[in-house]
Every structure is written in structure tokens, then in C-alpha cells.
Amino acid sequence: MKVLLDACVLYPTVMREVLIGCAKEGLFVPLWSPRILEEWARAAVKLGPEQELFARGEIASLNAGFPKACVTPRDGDMARLWLPDENDIHVLAAAIAGGADVLLTMNNADFPRHTLAEEGLRRETPDALLRDLFDRHPAVLRAVVTRVRTEAERLSGQDWPLRKLMRKARLPRLGKALELWGDP
């Protein structure tokens, strides 16, 4: 399954790390475009100029780790597509260019399901996608989340109860499922 990752799911660190961890485990093939990555880097500036540099380092690492993930939207798709927010057309065009099955975003209103369905795509939120992956691969998801949680605790210098960390990362359904299965 190919999944186009919108900038809004790459920018929150914990969410991104869980998603990329799942991609590294082969649960899906990630896709993004140069413009999506640039949006992430520009959004990071809001937290300070050093955060933009950090984001650009992360972007370089992702591109090196997934050399086939970066896709360029085709001009013809950019010209023919319509979305409620024209600034998001490049995201849909990138999904089409990459042959994505899923467009992963938190911006549901900007990507109407019927418009995506016409292009052979479905829209998912990270929480829904990860919850579905957990149902099919619980041990893998537990291992990925454990690694992400360990790193979050190391970087923050504080303990993170699993459900609290997942809720903060906007992954409450995944957090609940992990907790019910037994806190890793």
C-alpha cells in the first residue's frame, strides 16, 4: 500500500516517527513531494530558526532512507484538479503521480472523499490508518511505538505514559488500543 503523507502528518514529531517507523517495517510505502517537505520545514520555523535546520536534517534523512518516496506532481494533474483549498491541489497531484492508494492528512475538509475516490484514492487520518495497521500487525506497532516512546522520554527527560503520549500526538485510538492490549 502506497501512502502519500501530507505536511500536517510529517510535522508533529511523534506522529511522524510512528508513521515512518511503520514504513521502515514495511507496513506501507511512504510518498511525499518536494513541496510537502518544504511546507514542513517552513512550519518548523514557527518554533524557532533552529527548528527549521532540524527539520531540514530530518528531511534529508527521510529522503536518504526512502529514495523512491519523493514524487513530483505532473503539470496536467495540477491544472485539471479541483479542491476546496487550491493550495492543496499539489498534495492530491503528488498522490496521483506516485500511484498512492491513501492520502494521509489531518485536513479532512480540504480533501473531499468523493473527489479522491474519482482519482482512485482514499483519505485517512493517521490515527485511523495506524489503528487499522495495529489490528493487522499488533506486535510490529507495539515495537515501533515503544521505540518512539523511549526516544521521546530520552529527549524530554520525563516519563511519558503511553496513552498520554499518543493523545498528545493526536493518535488517541491507537493509544487506547495499545493500552487495552497491554502497555508496551
N, C-alpha and C positions, 0 to 999 in steps of 0.2 A: 504494500500500500504506500503510495506517494502522498506526502502531506506538505502543502505549502504553509510555511509559518509566517504569519503577519508580524509586523514590527511589535505590535502590542503584546504578543506572546513571547517575544525574544527579550524584551527589555526587563521585565521583572526577573531578577537573578534566580531565585529558587525555582520558579516555573520553568525558566529556560533550562536550568540544569537537569530537572526531572525529564523534560522533553528530550533534550539532547542525550541524556543517559539512556533513555529508551531507544533512541535512534542508534546509538552505539551498540546496543544489544540486538539490533536487527529487527526490532518490532515494527519499524516503519522507515521509509526513506524520506529524509527531510529535503525540502526545497525552499529557496528564498531568491530574491533578486538583489542586484546591487543597490537599487533604490530603497528596498526594505531595510537592508543593512545600514544604509545611510540615515534613514529615519531613526533607527535605534541609536546610532551614535549621536545624532542631534538631540534626541530626547534625553540622553545621559548628561548633556551639558547642564540641564536644569539642576543637577545635584552638585555641580562644580566642574571647572575645566579639567581637573584630573580624572573625573569620571568619564569624560569623552575619550581621553587617552586609554583608559582601562577598557572601555567598550571597543575601541578600535583594535586593541590587542586581542580581545575575545573574538572579534570578527575575523581577524587574521587566523586565529587558531581554528575557528569553525570552518573557514574556507580550506585550510590545510587538511583538516580531518575529514572533510566531506567535499572533495574536489569537484564532484559532479552535481552538487546541490544548488549552485548558483545558476539561475536561468535568466535569460533576457527576454522580456515581453516583445512580441512582434508588433510592428507598427500597425499592421492591418487590424489586429485584435484591439489595439489601443483606440483606433479610430471608430470601430463598429460597436464597441461595448458601451452599455449604459449602467450606471449605478446611482443611487440617491446622492452620494457624495462623489463627484467626478475625480476628486483627489485619490480615491481608492481604486480607480479603474486599473492602474498599473499592477495592483495586487492580484486582481482577477486575471488580468492578461498574463501575468507570470505563472499563475496556476495552470492556465491553459497551455502555455508554452512548455511547461515542464511535464505535462501529462499527469497532473495531480488528480488524485481521487477525492481528496479532502482539502478544504481551505480552512485552516485553523486560525480563529480570531476571537476576540472578545467583543468586537464591534458588530453585533448581530444585525442591528438596524441598517447598517451600511451595505450589507450583503444579503439581499432577499433570497430566500431558499429557491423560489421559482426561477429566478434569474440564473442562479448557479446550476440548478437542475438542467436548464436548457443547454448548459455547457458540459454536462456530464459530471458535475461536481456536487459534493455535499458540504455544507458548512457545519463545523463542530466547534465547541468551546474546548479549551484544554482539559477542563475538569471532566467533561463528558467522554472525550477521547481516552484520557488516562484511566477513567473508571472502567471503560469497556476493555482496555488492554489489561487492567488488573483482573477482570473476570476470566480472561483467557490465559494470562501469564502471571499469576499471583507471586510466585517466587522471584521472578525477574523484577517486577515492580517493587517488591519489598527490598530487594538488594539495591536497586537504583535509589530509592528514597532513603535508605539507610546511609548510603554514601553521601547523598546531598545533605542530609541532616547532620552528619558528622562534620562535614566541611562548614556548614552554617554555624555550628557550635564552635568550631575552631576559630573561625573568622570573627565571630561576635563575642567570644569569651563567655558565653552563657549557655545554659541548657535550654533546649527547645523541645517542649512536649510535642510529639508528632502531630497531633490534631491541630494544635495552635499554629505550628509552622505551616501546615497545609492550608489552614484557613487564611493566614496572612498572605500566602502565595496564591490565593484565590482558587484553591483546589479543595473545597470542603467535602465534596462527595468522595474523592479519593482518600482524604484523611479519615473520614468515617469508616470507609471500607477497610482500610489498613488497621484501624483501631479495633474494629469488630473481628478481624482475622487474627488479631494479636499484635500489639505494638512491637515493631522490629527493634 
